[in-house]
Amino acid sequence: MTARGTSELVGEGQTLGVALLLSLLGIAVIYSAGQVDIPTTPDRYWVRQAIWLALSLGAFLAIRRVSLGLLQWVAPWLYAISVLLLVFVLVFGVGPGGSWIELGVGRFQPSELAKMATVLMLAKTVTRREARRAGDRRLSRYAKPTLTAGIPTVLVLLQPDLGSAMIFPLLLLAALYWTGAHPLHILWISSPMVGLVAGATWWIWGIWFGVVLLSFRLGPVRPFLSEGVAVLIANAATGAATIPLWNSLRPYQQDRLLVFLDPQRDPRGAGWNLIQSQVAIGSGGAFGQGYAAGPQKRLAFLPERHTDFVFSVVGEELGFVGVAVFLFLFWLLLRRLLRISAVAGDSFGGVAVFCLLAALTAHAVVNIGMTIGLFPVTGLPLPFVSYGGSFLLFTFAALAVAQRTAAEA
């Protein structure tokens, strides 16, 4: 075996080892989250998570053996299936928000499959486009990848699942950035998403609309007239859709966004989750309250302990030291993915790995941020740690694609 092959094998073993360690620590935290002092029905979330971990490890080993060429070939089929499942779940979905499909032995969340399918389809689309149009500076060259990310974004928004929906535009921006798209092209493509948020206040949206107009005239790259009109129409449409979209949200989703701005507006209602999370993390100190001994958790003050606020359990019971260990393990994994994408460059594998890196980073940053009040509560799970089989499968599938890319680079 060559020195490069030996190094790659060691790197793969370290990556899988860190992922397994994080997952096992996650199971331990999920078990602790169920240890409360009030009379309640014993939960078995940690057992189910352990089963999903075994399935995810099997998926990792299987996908690791699939060549990148085959992944490119299967990408359109996987994408089409994921879109059909997203449509299916709009009609027959079950569980919180109607985002799940009941399989009898468990539930499956199609949006997680859609994330992987969109990553592969984007990687296939942008690498081909870049190869064929190396000197093409038209904005329209990105129409197909924009549509690729846009379809699942809309379908997931209709569920409505704001947290998962925001991942798909991020995947698009990551793919464009990694393949060298001009910053102004990225700005114009992402501008409707900004317009959707700015549309909550007419004068903020007006300022943003003016910024987009000025960028057409003052920037070193200018769009064709038809492209500029399309960007402006898209901004106008998303700005007009802000209020209807807000009205379509369920009351608890609206409350999550409102209490992000002011948790004290409803401290015993919608603001309870964030306030209790901040209290739990703050009480952890340097070394924590002790494993399974966190008072906020044991008295069931801390909500959604297995999923959205699992990081709050880590902060309360393991303290700053425990949080630092978790963050260091995340950093090791993310650094490994970045190195693989850098070696692979703007090839299919390099784009796919960078998009997966962006997705996992967003999940980690937003999940941790929402437990301390930096982001609104969106329901994005913490990679490898939060309870959820569909997402655990996605994370290990992402690592498998990365490892395959490293093997073929």
N, C-alpha and C positions, 0 to 999 in steps of 0.2 A: 504494500500500500504506500502511495506517495505521501510526502509530508503534508500536502494540501488536503489529501483525503483523510489522513489521520486527524488533522486539525478540525476538519469539517465534522468528523464523527464525534470528536470531543465536544465541539460546539453544539451539536444536536443533542447529545446526552445532557449537557448542562441546561439547555433550553427546556427540554422535556422534564428534567429534574426540578427546575424552578417552578414550572407550571404545575407539576404534581404537588410540590410543597405548598404552593399558594392554595391549591384546591383542597388539600387536606386541612390546612389551617382554616380555610373557609368552612369546611364541614364542622370543625371544632367550634367555630364561632356560631354557626347555625344551631348546633346542639346547645351551646350556652344561651342563645337567644330564647330557647324554649324553656329555660329553667326560671320559673317565676314563682312567687310566694302565694299568689292568689289561687283559689280553687279553679281549675280549668281542665279541659280534656287534654291529656298528654299529646303533644304533636310528634310526628315522625318525619319532619322535614329533613333532618340530617340523614336519615336512612335513605330517603328518596334521592337526596343529593349524591349520596355515595353510589347508588345504582346508576344515576346519570353520569357520574364520573367514570365508572367502568365502561359504559356505552361510549362516552366521549373519547376515552383512550383507545377503544377499538376503532372508532371512526378516524382518529389520528393515524393509527397504524395502516389503515386501509387507504386513506387519501394520500399518505406519504409515498405510497407505491405507484400512484398515478402520475404519468408524465405530464409536463406542462403542455405538450402538444395535444394530448387528449383533453386536458382541462379547457384549452382554447376551443376545441371542437364541440365540447359539451356545453360551453357557456350559453349560447343562444337557447338551447333546449331547457337548461336549468332556469334561465331567466324567464322564459315563457311559462314554465310550470309555476314559478314563484308568483308571477303576476296573476295567474288563474287562481291560485290559492288565496291571494289577497282579495280578489273579487269574491271568492267563495265565502271568506270569513265575514265580509260585509253583510251577507245574507244569513249565514248559519253560524256565525261566531258565538262562542260561549265565554264565560268567565268575566273577569274585570274588563270593562270597556268592550266586551265582545270581540276580543283580539285573538282568541284561541280556537283551535279545532279539537273537539273531543274525540279521542282515539280508543276509548274503552279502558285501556290500561294506563292512560295518562292524557295530558294535554300537550298540544304542539302549537307554537306561535309562528305563523308563516312569515312574519316580518324578519325573523332571524335568518331564515333561509333566503329571503329576499336580499338581505344585506350581502351575503356571500355571492349570490347570483349576480347582483348588481356590480360588485367588485370585479368579478371575472369578465362580465360583459363590457364594463368600462375599459378594463385593461386591453381586451381584444379590440375594442373600437378605437381608442385613442392611439394605440401603437400602429395600427394599420393606417389611420388617418395621417399620423405624423410621417410615416414612411412614404406615403403617396403624395403628400402636399408639403414637403419640407420648406418650400419657399412661399407658400400661400399664407398671407397675413389677413385673410378675410375672417370676420367673426362667424360667418355662416358655417365655417368648417367644423365648428363645435356644436352644430345643431343636433347631430345624432347622439353624442354622449350626453348632451343636456336633456334630450328626450328620454334617454335610457335611465337617468337618475330621476327625472321628473315624474314618470308614470308611478313608480312605487311611492314617491313622496306624496302624491295626491291621494293614492289609495289608502295609505296609512293615516294620512290626515283625516280622511273620511271616517275612520273607525270611532272616534278620533284618538290617536296616540301621538301626541306632540313630541314626546321624547324620541321615539324611534324615527318619526318622520324627519327630524332635523339631521339625522345621520346621513341620509341619502344625498342631500346637497353637499354635505361635507366630503363625501366620497368623490363627488364630481370635482370639487375644487382641488382635492388632493391629487387626483389623476391629472388635471390640467397643469397644476404647478409642477408635478414631477416630470412631465413631458415638455416643459419649457414654454408654456403659454405666456403671452405678454401680460404683464400685470393689469393693463387696462382691459384686456379681454376678460380676465378673471373678474375684474370689478364690474363690467357690464353684465356678465352672465349671472353674477351673484346679486346684482342690484335689485331684482324683483323680490328676493328674500328679505333684503333690508327694507324695501318698500312695504312689505307685509307687516313688519313690526312698526315702522314709522307711521303707517296708516291709522294707528290708534289716535293720533293727534294731527289734525289737518295741517297745522303750520309746520310741524316737524317733517311731515311727508313733503310739504312744499319745498322746504330747504333741501331735502334729499333729492327731490326731482331736479332742482336747480343745479345741484352738484353734478348729477349725471349729465345734464345738458352742457355744463361748462367743460366736463371731461371730453366731450365730443370735439370741442373747438380748440382747447388748449393743450391737449395731449399730443405726444409724438406720433401716435397711431390714431387714425380716424376711421370710423365705420362708414360703409356705404350708406346712402340715404335710406334704402329699404331696411338695412340692419339697425340703424339708429332709430327709425320709426318703430320697428319691432320691439326694441329695448324699452322705449318710452311707453308703448302700449302695454307691455308686460308689467311695467312699474305702476301704471295707472290701474290695471286690472287687479294686481295684488293689493294695492292701496285701497281700492274699493271693496275688496273681499275681506278686509280686516274685521269690520264690524259683524258681517254675517258669520264669519268663522268664529268670532268670539261668542256670538249668540248660539252657535251650534255646540259649543263645549258644554259638558255636563257641569252642574253647579260646583262639584268638588274640584274640577279642573280650573274653573274660574277663580275659586277661592285660593288655590295654590299660587296662582300668579299674583293675586292681590296681596296676600300675606307676605310674599317675597319682598314687596315694596315696604310693607309695614306689618311685621308680625304681631304687634300689639293691638292691631285693629280688631282682632278676635282671638284673644289669648286662650280662651277655653274652647274654642271651636277650630276654625281653619288654621289659626296660628299655633295651635297646640303642638303639632308635630315638630315644627322647626324649633320652637322654644325648648321643648324637652330634649331634642337632639343636641342643641348647644349646651344645655345644662349638663347632659351626660358626658359629652366630650370634655367640657371644661373641668368637670369633677375628677377626671382621670389623673390629672397631675403628671408627674414624671413616670411613675411606674404603675399607675392604674389602681383600681379598687380590688383587683384579684380576679382570676378566671372564674366565671359564673357567679361572681359576687357583686356585680354592679347594681346599686340600689335603684336607679332609674329603670333599669331593665327588670329587676326582680319584682318591683311593685307595679310592673306593666304600664308605667308612665310613658315609656318610650314606644312609639308605634312602629308598625312595619319593620320589626326587628330582624326578620329573616331576609328582607329584600331591599327596599329603598334605604333603610337606615341601619344596615348591617355594619357600616363603618363606624357608626356611633357606639355600637357595642364594643368594637375594637378600641376606640378611644377611651371609653369609660373603664373597661376592665384591664386593658394592657397599657394604657397611658401613652406618653410621648414615645417611650422606648419601643413599645409594640407597634405604634403607628409608623415609626421610623423603619422598623424591620419590614413591614408590609410595603411601604413605599420603595424601599431599596430593592425588594424582589421585583416589584413592578418595573422599576428602572432597568434592572438587568434584562428583563424580557424585551422591553421596548427598545433598548440599545441594540440588542441582538437583531431585532426586526429592521432597524434602521441600517445596520451594517449590511444585512442581506440585500436590502433594496438598493443600497449604494453600489454594491458589487455587481448586481444585476442591471443597474442603469435604467434606461427607459424601455427595456424589453417588456414583454407581456408579464413575466414573473416579477420584475422590478416594480412595475406600476401596481400590480395586484398587492404585493407585500406592503408598499407604501400606503395604499388605501386602507389595508387592514390595520396597519400601524395607526393611521389617523382615527379609525373607528374605535379601536381599543383605548387609545389615549383620550378620546372624547368621552367615552363611557366612564373612565376612571376619574378624569378631571371634573366632569359634571356631577357624578355621583358624590364624590368627596366634597365638592363645592356646595352642593345643595344641603348637605348635613350641617354645614357651618354658616349657611345663609348667603353664600356668594352667588348661587344660582337658584332659580325657582325649582320646586320639586317637580321633576318631569318623569320620574319612574324609570330612568336609565339604571340598570344594574351595575354593580361593581364587578369587573372581570374576575373570574375564578372564585369569587368570595360570596356574592349574593346567591340566594336560593333561586334556582331556575334551570331546568334541564335544557330547554331550547337554546338559551344563551350560552350555556356551558359547552354544548355541542359546537356552536358557532366559534367560540374562542379556540377550541382544540382543532377545529377544521382550519382556522386561520393559521395556527402554528404549523399544521401539516403542509399547507401551501407554501409557507415560508421556508420550511425545511427542504421541500422538494425543489424550490427555486435555488436555494443554496447549493444543493447537490448538483444541479445542472448549470450553475453559473460558471 
